[in-house]
Amino acid sequence: MPLSVIILAAGQGTRMRSDLPKVLQPLAGRPLLAHVVDTAQQLGADDVCVVYGHGGDTVPGAFPGNEFRWSLQAQQLGTGHAVQQGMPETPDENRVLILFGDVPLLTAATLERLLNQTADNELAVLSVDMDDPTGYGRIVRDGENVVGIVEQKDASEAQLSIAEINTGVMLCPAEPLKRWLKNLGNDNAQGEYYLTDVIAMAVRDGTGVKGIRADSWVEVMGINDKKQLAEAERALQARLVDELMAQGVGFADPARVDIRGKLTCGKDVFIDVNAVFEGEVSLGDGVHIESNNLIRDSQLGAGTVVHSNCHIESSATGANCEIGPFARMRPGAELANNVKVGNFVEIKKSTIADGSKINHLTYIGDSEVGTGVNVGAGTITCNYDGANKHKTTIGDDVFIGSGVNLVAPIEVGNGATIGAGSTITKSVPDEQLVIERSKQVTIKGWKKPVKKT
């Protein structure tokens, strides 16, 4: 039976104390709603609708080029009213799965179990057992069948002892759901239309109602404030790290790593503490990441070592490279094999060929560096003239002394040597030694400035 998913994402989230709508609050580097949408799409749903409200076009605007539909809930009049907004375009022959934009840890595996254990003509609710269910609606059963959901304030003493609570997630055939939603009333203290009232209607109509338990409360927890957001962050990070450890990735301390995107690892990868991975990151076999590194949208080749306190963004390396400590690789930095980038070196939009070394206090930008090059400490490619960027080309087996300024555009020939302290403004021929230094002058009688009192 075809599946529609309706995601309720219209809440204001006042307890967040933020101008950013609740469903756009970041979790592992992505909006809460993005995690729920991904889960819905993993189920193979042929129709996904997001019901939005608070924040207006900010929420749809955060998902450009999406393949799902949006329904506006202009007034927040309860969960039943919210679902109504997404139903008109929902095909009658579909089953409807109702999810929440602020419940991001729910897994596709749990929802597949809900789908597989529920007949096409049945209604099902996702429940969970809690050690302390105070404040939550209790699942009332007659044997295995669910006959109602009783809120805390309406529960009898016997019902208050029930540990199974309603998560809000529901699966229902579309045609009867549309009928039941039309019959919802708002005769309650809040004047809202509650989705849970559909359960009683289904029971009265003789529709079977199932309660399928989630494995843990963490998976179905809703996020309403920054404390719960932080708790969800740690829970999701623990899940992501557990998955990587099951694949053989080693961690010095699994609790001190953050994955804010997708991290793919080969064999024998080791990650030290306080490493942060953002976007799409790939680590080849035997990569070793030391402490306090940020790596974003980059690919590191097999055997590469990243020493402590480096920042790597939109960059790539070949095999057996060594980076850092305290190095920065900016977008477009590409290292071939066996390249060494040392402490306080910055590389931007440049290619470094096999076996080259850039060890200390150096900036390489908009450059092409050949094989076997040694770049001395304090060397700079002067690539910007105040208006335009220019390219520096360095051939193979070049030796560049310390404190050299290479004023682009410029080419340094194969096997050339540049003496320390030179400012090079003209291209350098192959196999030649080039030195450019002003004459040293001692100014007699010069005195240091004195601070005015």
N, C-alpha and C positions, 0 to 999 in steps of 0.2 A: 504494500500500500504506500503511495507517495507520502512524503513527509514535508510538512511546513514547520518552520521554527519561528516563533515570535519572541523577540527579546525585549523585555521591558527596561527602558533606559531613560525614563522621563523625570526621575526624581531630582530634587534640588540638592539634596545632600548638605543641609545647613550645618550639620555637625562637623563637616570638613573645615568650615571656616575659611573658605577659599572662593575666589572668583571663578575658578576653573570648575566646570560641571563635574559631579562626582564620578561619572562613568569615564571621564577623561583623565582622572588622577593616574599617575604612572605606577605601574607594577612591573618589576623586572624590565624597566625601560620602555614599556608600551602601555597604552591606555587600558584600564580595566576592561572596557568594552571590547577591545581587540582580542583579548584572550577568549571571551565568550563567543565572539563571532568565529574565531578559528575553530573552537570546539564544535560549533554548529555545522561548519563546513566539513569537518572531518566525518560527520555522520552521513554525508551524501545527500543532505536536504536539497530538494529542487526548488524550494521557496523559502527565503529568509527575509523576515521583516523586523526592523528595529523601530520601536515606538519611542520617540524622543519628545522632550518638552523643555525642561529648564536648560537655558543656555542657547536656545534657538538654533540658528544655523551653525553654531560652533561645533556641535556634535557631528552632524553630517559632513561638515567641512573638514573634519579630522580624518575622513575616510574617502579621499578622492579616488575616483575610478572604481568604486566598489561595485559588486554585482548583486547587491541585495536592495530591497525597497525600504523606504522610510515612511513612517506614519506619524503625524504630529498629534500629540495629546496636549491641546492648548491649555486645558484646565486639568489639574491633577485631582481626580475624583475617585481614586482607589484603583486597586489592581484589576478588578473586573472591568472597570471603565477603560483602563489602559489596553487590555486585551481586545476590547471591542473596536478600538481604533485600527487594529491590524487585521481584523477579520473580513471586512468587505471584499478584499481581493484574494482571500484565501480560498482555494478550490474546495467545494463540498466533499469531494472524494478523498481528500487528504486526511492524514492524522496530523494533529497540531501539538507540537512540543513547546511548552512555555518556559522560557529561561529568564534570568535576571542579569542585567548589565553590571550589577555590583556583586556578583557571585562568580569570580573568575577562576577559581581552583577546581571547579567541577570537571571531571575528566570525560573524554569520549567513551572510555571503557564502561564507566558507570551508566551513562546514558544509553549505550548500546544494550546493556543488560535490561534497562527499563523498557526499551523498545522490544527486545526479544521475548521478554516474559509477559508481555501484555498483548492480548488478542486485539484484532483490528476494531472490534466493536466495544471494547472495554475502555474505561477511564482508569488512569493510574496516577498516583501521587508518589513523589520521592520523599522518603522519610529518613530519619536517623535517630538512633538511640543516644540520649544524653545523660550524663551523670547528674546534672542539675537542669531539668527542663523548665525551670521557673520562667514565666513570661512568654512561653511559646504555646502555640496551639497543639493540643494533644490529638493523636490519631486514635480514634475509637473503632475497635474491631468487633465483629461478630464472627468468631472463629478466625479464618484467614481473610474474610471480606472486610473492607473498610466501610463503615456505616456513617461516619461523620468526623468532623474536625471541631473540637471544642476549645474555645479560647480560654485562657487562664481565668479571667474574671467570671466566666460562665460555668466553669468546671465544678463537678461535685468532688467530695473528698476522695472518692474512689478514683475518679478520673484524674485528679491531681497527682496520683501515684504513678500514672502512666509515664514511662520514660521515652516513648517513641513520639517524636514531634514532626510537624509538617515543615518541609523546607520551602514550600511554595512552588517547586517545580512540578509541572503537571503534563500529562499526555492524554489527549482526548480526540475522538473523531470530530472532524470539523462541523459536519451538519448538525448533530445534536448540540454541540458547543455553541453554535450561533443562536440556537433557539433558547438555550438556558441563559445565555448572556442577556438576551432581550428581556428576560423575566426577572433579572436582578433588581432588588430594591435597595434603597439607601436609608432605611429606617433604623439608624443607629446613631450613636453619640457623635461620630465623626461626619455623618452625612455622606458616606462614601459607598461605592459599589465594590463588594468584596468578592474576589474570585473563589474563595473557599466555599461560598454559598452554593456554588455549582455542584459540590459533592452531594448535598442533601437532595438537590433536584434529580441528579443521576440515580440515587438510591430509590427515590419515589417512582422514577420511570422504569425501574427494574434493570438498569444498566449495571453491569458488574464493575466494582471499584476495587482496584488493587493498591496495596501499599508496598513499594519496593524500597528496601533499606539501602542507603549509601553506607560505605565502609567506615567512614569517620566524619566527625563534625567538621574537621578542618576543611575537608573537600567542599562542603556546602555552606561554609560560613559566609555571611554577607558582610560587606565592608561599609561602615557608616561614618567612621572618623579616622583621624591620622594614626591613632594607636592601633586600630584594627588593620589599617593599611600596612603598618610596619610589621605586624604579626603575620599578615598574609605574605609579605615580601620574604620573610625568613622561611616560612613554610614552603613557598615556591622554590626558593633557592635550595633548600634541603632536598626537595624532589629532583631538581635538575642535577644537582651534584650526585645524588644517589644513582641516577640513571647513568652518569658518566663513569662512576666508580664500578658499576656493573659491567661496563665496557672495558675496564682495565685501566682507567685514568687514575693516577695517584695524586693525592692532595695532602699537603702538610697539615692542614686543618680544614675540614669540609665546611665548617661554620664561618670561615673568613675568606670566602670567595663570592663574587657577584657576577651572574650571567644575565646580561640585559639584551637578549637577542638569541641567536643560535650559535652554539659552540660545537664544532666538529673536531674530533681528536683521533689521531692514529694510535699505534701501539706504543707503550712505554713512555707516554707523556707524563710529566710531573709538573704540578702547579703549586707554588709556595703561597704563603698567606697574603691577603689583601690584594689579590689580582682581580681586576675588573675587566670583563669582556662585554663589548657593546656591538650591536649589529650582527653581521655575519662574519664569524672568525673561524679560520681553519688552522689547526696545528698538526703538522706532519709527524711521522713516527719519531720518537725519541726527543721531541722538543722539550726543553726545560725552561720553565718560566719562574724566575726568582720573585722575591717579594715586592709589593708596592708598584705594580705595573698596570697601566691602562692600555688595552689593545682594542681597537675599534675597526671593524670592516677591513680586516687584513688576513693575509695568508702567509704562514711561516713554514718554510720547508723543513724536511727531515733533519734532525740533529741540531737544529738551531737553538742557541742559548740566548735568552734575554735576561741580562743582569738587572739588578734592582733599580727601581725608580725611573723607568722609561715610559715614554708616551709614543704610541705607534698608531697611526691613523691612515686608513686607505692606502696601505703599503703592502709589499710582497717581498719575500725572500726565497732564494733557492735553498740548497742543502748546506748544512754545517756552517751557518753564519753565526756571528757573535755580535751582540748589540748591547751597548751600555757598559757600566751603569750611567744613569743620568743622560740618556740619549733621547733625541726626539726625531721621529720619522713622520714627516708630514705627507699629505696626500700626493700620490704620484712617485713616492720613493720606491725604487725597485732594485733589490740586491740580487746578484747572481749567486753562484756557489762560493763558499769559503771566503766570504767578505767579512771584514771586521770593522765595526763602527763603534768607536770608543766613547769615553766619558765626555759629556757636554759637547757632543757633536749633533748638529741639526742638518737633516737632509730633506729637501723638498723638490718634487717634480724632477727627479734625476734618476738615471740608471747607472749602477756601479757593476762593472763586469767581474769575472772570476778572480778571486785571490787578492783583490785590492784592499788596502787598509787606510782607514781614516780614523785615527786613534784619539785625538785630543782637541777640544776647544775649537772646532772648525764648523763653518757653514758652507754647504754645497747646495746651490739652488739652480734650477733650470740648466742642468749639466748632463753631459754624457762622459763617463769615466771608463777608460779601458781596463784591460786585464793587468794584474800585477803592479798596480799603481800604489805608491806610498805618498800619502798627503801629510805633511808635517803639521805640528800644533799651531793653532791660531791662523790657519789659512782661511781665506774668504773668497768665494766667487762673487764678485760685485755685479749682480745680474740686473739691477734696477737703476735706471737713470733718472728717476723722478717721474717718468711718464710711461715708459715701456720696459718690458722684461727682455733680456738678451741671453743667448745661449753660450755656454762654455763647453768646448770639446777637448778632452784630455785623452791622448793616445795610450797605447800599451806601454808598460814598463817605465812609466814616467816617475821621477823622484822629485817631489816638491818640498823644499825646505820649510822651516817654521816661519810664521809671520808673513806669509806671502798674500798679496792681493792680486787676484786675477780679474781684470776689468773687462767684462764681456761687452760686445761679442769678441771671442778670442778662441784660437785653436793652439793646443800644445802638441807638438809632434811626438811620434813614437820614440821612446828611449831618451827623451830630453830630461835635463836636470835644471831645476830653478833654484838659485841660491836663496838662503834665508833672508827675510826682510825686504824682498823685492816687490815692487808694484809693477805688474806686467800689463802693458796696454797694447802690445803688438803680438801677433802670432809668433810662436816659437818653433824653429825648424827641428827636424828629427835629429836625435843623437847629439844635441849640442847643450853646452852649459850656458845658461843665461843668468846674468846678475844685473839688477837695476837698483842702485842705491844712490842717494844724494851724498855729496861730499860731507864728511863729518866736520863740524865747525865748533870751536870753543869760543864763546863770547866773553872776553875778559871784562871784569868790572861789573858784570851783571849781578843784581841783588834780587832776592826773593821779595815779592810783594808783602807789605805789612798790613795786618788787619786794622781798619780804622776803629778808633775808640769812640 
